[in-house]
């Protein structure tokens, strides 16, 4: 079988210049090859703070009771999922054990509970 190799002309290859990362002050915005680098605009200090996302201290109207009931409902749902998962895993294991017994040709595979 012949070895099929793709021939790529040399004019399709390009070497990209590696620029290491710098601090945010010195970071450069991507620019076309050959164009002078463009500096990123720095935001004024008043735009960098997070005060616009803070709640006012006198307007905190947290509904503690509603939040706790929601947390309790989420906990109950998680516990129910865990219990159902455990029950499902044990019942599948018991069925697998019974099925293996039957497939081996045994006759006493039924699980008889003792009083």
C-alpha positions in Angstrom: 0.0 0.0 0.0 1.3 3.4 -0.9 2.0 6.0 1.7 -0.1 9.0 1.0 1.3 12.2 2.4 -0.2 15.6 2.0 2.1 18.2 0.6 1.6 21.6 2.1 3.2 24.5 0.3 5.7 26.6 2.3 3.8 29.8 1.8 0.9 28.4 3.9 2.9 28.2 7.1 3.1 31.1 9.5 5.1 31.6 12.7 3.3 33.6 15.4 5.1 35.8 17.7 4.8 34.8 21.4 4.1 37.5 23.8 4.3 36.6 27.5 1.5 37.7 29.8 2.0 41.0 31.7 0.3 42.9 34.4 -3.1 44.5 33.6 -1.5 47.9 33.2 0.8 46.6 30.5 -1.6 44.2 28.8 -2.1 44.7 25.1 -5.2 44.3 23.1 -5.0 41.9 20.2 -4.0 43.7 17.0 -3.3 42.7 13.5 0.3 41.7 12.6 2.4 44.7 11.9 0.0 47.2 13.5 1.2 49.1 16.6 -0.1 47.6 19.9 -3.2 49.2 21.4 -3.3 49.7 25.1 -6.4 48.7 27.0 -8.4 51.5 28.6 -8.2 51.6 32.4 -11.4 52.2 34.3 -11.4 55.0 36.8 -11.1 53.8 40.4 -14.7 54.6 41.2 -15.9 52.0 38.6 -13.8 49.2 40.1 -15.4 49.0 43.5 -18.3 46.7 44.3 -20.4 49.2 46.3 -23.1 49.3 43.7 -23.9 45.6 44.4 -24.1 46.0 48.2 -27.5 46.2 49.9 -28.4 49.1 52.1 -28.1 48.2 55.8 -31.5 49.7 56.7 -33.3 48.0 53.8 -32.2 44.4 54.6 -35.5 42.6 54.4 -34.3 39.0 54.6 -37.1 36.6 55.2 -35.2 34.3 57.6 -38.2 31.9 58.1 -38.7 31.4 54.3 -35.0 30.8 53.8 -34.8 28.2 56.6 -37.9 26.4 55.3 -36.3 26.3 51.8 -33.1 24.9 53.3 -35.2 22.3 55.2 -37.0 21.3 52.1 -33.7 20.9 50.2 -32.3 18.8 53.0 -35.4 16.6 53.0 -35.2 16.2 49.3 -31.5 15.2 49.5 -32.2 12.7 52.3 -35.1 11.2 50.3 -32.9 10.8 47.2 -30.2 9.1 49.3 -32.6 6.7 50.9 -34.2 5.8 47.5 -30.8 5.3 46.0 -29.7 3.0 48.8 -32.9 1.0 48.5 -32.6 0.7 44.8 -28.9 -0.4 45.0 -29.8 -3.2 47.6 -32.8 -4.4 45.6 -30.8 -4.6 42.4 -28.1 -6.6 44.2 -30.6 -9.0 45.6 -32.2 -9.5 42.2 -28.7 -10.1 40.7 -28.0 -12.7 43.4 -31.3 -14.5 42.7 -30.8 -14.3 39.0 -27.3 -15.8 39.2 -28.6 -18.6 41.4 -31.4 -19.4 38.8 -28.9 -19.3 35.9 -26.7 -21.8 37.6 -29.6 -24.3 37.6 -30.2 -24.4 41.3 -33.7 -25.0 42.7 -33.6 -23.4 46.1 -33.1 -19.8 45.0 -36.2 -18.3 46.5 -35.6 -16.1 49.5 -37.8 -17.5 52.3 -37.9 -15.1 55.4 -37.7 -16.8 58.7 -40.2 -15.9 61.4 
